[in-house]
Amino acid sequence: MRPSSALILAMLALSIASSLMHWPLWPAAILSWLATLRLARQLPRASRRQALALGGAGVVFWAVALVRGTPVTLLHALAINQTLLMMFAGVSFLSMAAPSVPTRADTTQRDSFWGTLFGVHLFGAVINLSALFLFADRMQHDRRLSRRQAMVLGRAFPAAAAWSPFFVAMGVALTYAPGLEFTALLPWGLACALALLTLVALDTLRVKGPFTGYPLEARALVLPGVLALAVLLLHTAWPTLGIPLIISIVSPLAALLLAPARERRSRLRHQLDHGLSRLMPQFALFLAAGVLSSGLSALLASWPEGPALPFTHFGHLQAWLTLGVIVALAFVGIHPLVGVTTLAPLLASLHPDPTLLGMVFLMGWALGTGSSPLSGSNLVLCSRYGVAPREMLRWNLPYAIVGWLACGAILGVRAALS
């Protein structure tokens, strides 16, 4: 096992133990920082620049806040996103439980469009980016995807961020919307995902041309179904356990149990040797975003009057406008994580409804990453499967606008019912 992988594995174990025993998380956070710094020079150039920019801005905020006598301690910067890193490391094991690839004949069935649409969404909800590779590798022809294939995969997969507890987006929402309850959020997240999937289907079906997809079989529902049920049951039985903690415990165990028996040992070895170390770009982003968000929080804590916001109340209209900001930032290459971690401290003074705020964060993640050609998942499609970023921008701009309007309708329904 690589040293960086060993550090991440130790971090995961210590984070789980600390959360269960109510110990401080900063010792586990130190392991996260050590693992990331150890491979800092091996990070992709774009990831390194983004982390340095975010972390640098956070250091400036902290410097000003400390001069102003902020009551927030520096340990906040060290460990603010540690539960997210714990969850991210735990969820990464679920790639071990990915189903075996079907034969080529299986991918030409007449229902392959709907199988692909719901399949990449459901598997993406559990095994995240691994689902995108699983589907795209099987659907490509000469290392290329058609427009229709790229539209389905690039949009249906991140739409799961609106509701899935296995998406790190959920951990972000639970962290930056204090008081948010997963069970209260789930129906609205599912409504958002259904609306976005409907838009994807309508937009894709109007494009002419054949579609070679990846059909969804009934047995394929076992993995996402078992995991989702396990999380809900554990959260109901032990409500004091946070969703990120439950996910971090359930994911590695479920991966070992649900992995193909003949491949279990080899998949585990691959995860320990390579899977964990590949988390470094995401770790760098989350750690840097934590420095930025905590620095902004520290600065605001030293500034009693606070900044002048364009509104004094955070209702459903303000939530819809905030969603538009997150999606617009994502479209120009600013990850929704950065948008969320920057906006959350600013909105905290308005004491927003946690469920409403969580809806905005998850909707922004689902729509922003699904529409932006600069998101991580869409960049994978562009760079690996011959999709032109300029073309994806042209395809996805209408989807972003209509999706924003659809999410606004869902927010409006909630306002009418509340």
Order of alpha helices (4+ residues) and beta strands (2+ residues): alpha-alpha-alpha-alpha-alpha-alpha-alpha-alpha-alpha-alpha-alpha-alpha-alpha-alpha-alpha-alpha-alpha-alpha-alpha
